[in-house]
Amino acid sequence: MLLSGCNGVPTSYVSDPVYSQAFVVTSGAPLPMLLMASAIQWNEDYAVTAKHTPFLRNVVHEGLGDVVFFKHKAREVPHWRQYVPGESVTAVGFNSLMMPVQGKGHAMPSLVRLEGTPGSVFYSLHDGPMVKGMSGGPVFADDGQVVGINVAFIPKNEIDMRARPDLADKERVSVFMSYSEIDKEWRRFQYLLARKAKPHAPAAIKGFVAVAAKP
C-alpha cells in the first residue's frame, strides 16, 4: 500500500459545483503548513480526512480506520450514501501543488484490510487513478453524492495474485474508506461523547445498617 506517488494520471478540473466541495487541509505545529491533504465536509460542524496525515489541526476524533473528524463549519454539506459495486465513481482531491485533480473509475465488489488498522475495518476499492495529496478527499458517485474518502493505492507488484485473483487483472487498485465505515466511526465518536457527558452516579455511602428495634 502506498500513501504517496501515483498509480495513474488524474486529470485537472477548473471549476465544478460538486467536486469543488473538496478542500485542502494542512499540518499544524510542529510542522505548520508543510504537509497537506484533501478533505470533505461531513456535516455542518465537522469535516473528515485521512488519519495518516500527521499534525492536523482541530481534530476531535481519530477513527480505528484511516479517518479523522475535525472541527470545520460549513453552511452547505454534501449528501453521503453507500456505494454500489460496479458504479462509476470519481476520486477528487488536490495534488502536491494544491491543484484540484480527479480520477475516474468504477467501484469494485472486492474489499481489503490494510496493515496498521484493526481487522474489523474493511476498505473499498475502485480502479480510478490517484496521486499524492488526494488522501482524505471525497469519492463521488455520478449522482453527486459522496460514497467515501481516498486512502491510498496498492501497486500491482504488492498484490498476491494467488490470494487475490479478483484483483489480478486490474490495471490499478485504489483504496477508499466507504461511507458505511466512516459512519461507524462517527457513531463511535458520538457514543464516546455521550459517555463523557453522562454524570457519574453518586458513590454508595459506607457505614452501619440501621435495624428497627423490636416493640
C-alpha positions in Angstrom: 0.0 0.0 0.0 1.3 3.4 -0.9 0.4 6.8 0.6 2.4 8.8 -1.9 3.3 8.8 -5.6 0.6 7.9 -8.1 -0.9 4.9 -9.9 -2.0 6.8 -13.0 -2.6 10.3 -14.2 -5.6 12.1 -12.6 -6.9 14.9 -14.7 -7.3 18.5 -13.5 -10.6 20.4 -13.3 -11.0 24.1 -13.1 -14.5 24.5 -11.6 -17.2 22.1 -10.7 -20.0 22.8 -8.3 -19.9 19.3 -6.9 -16.3 18.4 -7.0 -15.4 21.9 -5.6 -16.8 20.7 -2.2 -13.3 19.1 -1.6 -10.8 21.4 0.2 -7.2 21.5 1.3 -6.1 20.9 4.9 -2.6 21.5 6.2 -0.5 20.4 9.1 -0.1 22.5 12.3 2.7 22.6 14.8 5.5 21.4 14.8 5.4 21.4 11.0 2.9 24.2 10.2 1.7 24.3 6.6 4.4 21.9 5.5 2.1 18.8 5.0 -1.2 18.8 3.1 -4.1 16.5 2.4 -7.6 16.8 1.0 -10.8 16.8 3.0 -14.6 16.9 2.7 -17.4 18.1 4.9 -19.3 15.5 7.0 -22.0 17.8 8.5 -22.4 21.4 9.3 -19.8 21.3 12.2 -17.3 18.6 11.2 -15.3 17.5 8.2 -13.3 14.3 7.6 -9.9 13.5 6.1 -7.3 10.7 6.2 -5.7 9.9 9.6 -2.3 9.2 8.1 -1.6 12.9 7.5 0.2 14.0 10.7 -0.2 17.1 12.8 -3.7 18.0 11.5 -5.4 20.8 13.4 -8.8 20.8 15.3 -9.0 17.0 15.3 -11.7 15.8 17.7 -11.8 12.1 17.0 -9.4 9.6 15.4 -11.1 6.5 14.0 -9.9 3.0 14.2 -9.5 3.1 10.4 -7.8 5.8 8.4 -10.1 8.7 9.1 -10.3 11.7 11.5 -13.1 14.1 12.2 -12.1 17.7 12.8 -14.0 20.9 13.6 -14.9 22.8 10.4 -18.0 24.9 10.0 -20.0 24.9 6.7 -23.4 26.2 5.6 -23.7 23.6 2.8 -22.8 20.0 3.2 -22.7 17.1 0.7 -25.0 14.2 0.7 -23.5 10.9 1.7 -24.5 7.3 0.8 -23.1 3.8 0.5 -21.6 3.0 -3.0 -22.9 0.3 -5.3 -20.3 -2.1 -6.7 -19.8 -1.5 -10.4 -21.0 2.1 -10.4 -18.9 4.9 -11.8 -17.0 6.9 -9.2 -14.7 9.9 -9.3 -11.9 10.4 -6.7 -11.3 14.1 -6.1 -8.6 16.0 -4.2 -5.5 18.1 -4.6 -2.1 17.2 -5.8 1.2 18.3 -4.1 1.0 21.6 -5.9 -2.5 22.1 -4.4 -4.1 21.9 -7.9 -7.6 20.2 -8.0 -7.5 16.8 -9.7 -9.9 14.0 -10.3 -9.6 10.3 -11.2 -12.5 8.4 -12.7 -13.1 4.7 -12.4 -15.5 2.1 -11.2 -16.2 0.8 -7.7 -15.1 -2.9 -7.2 -17.0 -5.5 -5.3 -13.8 -6.5 -3.5 -12.7 -5.4 0.0 -9.3 -5.3 1.6 -7.8 -4.9 5.1 -4.8 -2.7 5.5 -1.7 -3.2 7.7 -1.8 -1.0 10.8 -5.6 -0.9 11.1 -7.8 -3.2 13.1 -9.2 -6.3 11.4 -12.7 -5.0 11.8 -12.1 -2.2 9.3 -12.7 -3.1 5.7 -11.6 -0.7 2.9 -13.3 -0.5 -0.5 -11.7 -0.3 -3.9 -12.0 1.4 -7.3 -9.9 1.4 -10.4 -9.5 5.1 -10.9 -6.1 6.9 -10.7 -4.8 8.6 -7.6 -1.9 10.9 -6.8 -0.2 12.1 -3.7 -2.2 14.8 -1.9 -5.6 13.3 -2.7 -5.7 11.3 0.5 -8.8 12.3 2.6 -10.6 13.8 -0.4 -14.0 12.6 -1.4 -15.0 9.9 -3.8 -18.2 10.9 -5.7 -20.8 8.8 -7.4 -22.3 10.1 -10.6 -25.3 11.4 -8.8 -23.1 13.9 -6.9 -23.3 12.1 -3.6 -20.1 11.2 -1.6 -19.5 7.5 -1.1 -16.2 7.6 0.7 -12.8 9.2 1.1 -9.5 8.4 -0.6 -6.9 6.5 1.4 -4.2 5.0 -0.8 -3.5 2.7 -3.7 -2.0 -0.8 -3.9 0.8 -1.3 -6.6 0.3 -4.4 -8.7 3.6 -5.9 -7.6 2.3 -5.9 -4.0 -0.9 -7.9 -4.9 -0.7 -11.7 -4.2 -2.3 -13.0 -7.3 -3.0 -16.4 -5.8 -4.6 -15.0 -2.7 -6.4 -12.2 -4.5 -7.3 -13.5 -8.0 -10.2 -10.9 -8.0 -7.6 -8.2 -8.4 -5.2 -9.9 -10.7 -6.5 -8.4 -13.9 -7.0 -4.8 -12.6 -4.9 -2.1 -14.2 -4.9 -0.2 -10.9 -6.3 -0.6 -7.4 -7.1 2.5 -5.5 -8.3 2.3 -1.9 -11.1 4.3 -0.2 -12.9 4.2 3.1 -16.6 3.9 2.3 -19.5 5.8 3.8 -20.6 2.9 6.0 -17.2 2.6 7.6 -16.9 6.3 8.2 -20.4 6.4 9.7 -19.4 3.6 12.1 -16.6 5.9 13.3 -19.0 8.8 13.6 -21.4 6.8 15.8 -18.4 5.6 17.9 -17.4 9.3 18.4 -21.0 10.1 19.4 -21.0 7.3 21.9 -17.8 8.4 23.5 -19.1 12.0 23.7 -22.2 10.7 25.4 -20.2 8.7 27.9 -18.0 11.6 28.7 -21.0 13.9 29.3 -23.0 11.5 31.4 -22.8 12.4 35.1 -21.4 9.7 37.3 -23.8 8.1 39.8 -23.1 9.1 43.4 -20.9 6.7 45.3 -22.6 4.4 47.9 -22.3 5.6 51.5 -20.4 3.0 53.5 -21.5 2.6 57.2 -23.7 0.8 59.6 -27.1 -0.6 58.5 -29.9 0.6 60.8 -32.2 -2.1 62.1 -35.6 -1.4 63.5 -36.0 -2.2 67.3 -38.5 -4.8 68.4 -41.6 -3.5 70.1 
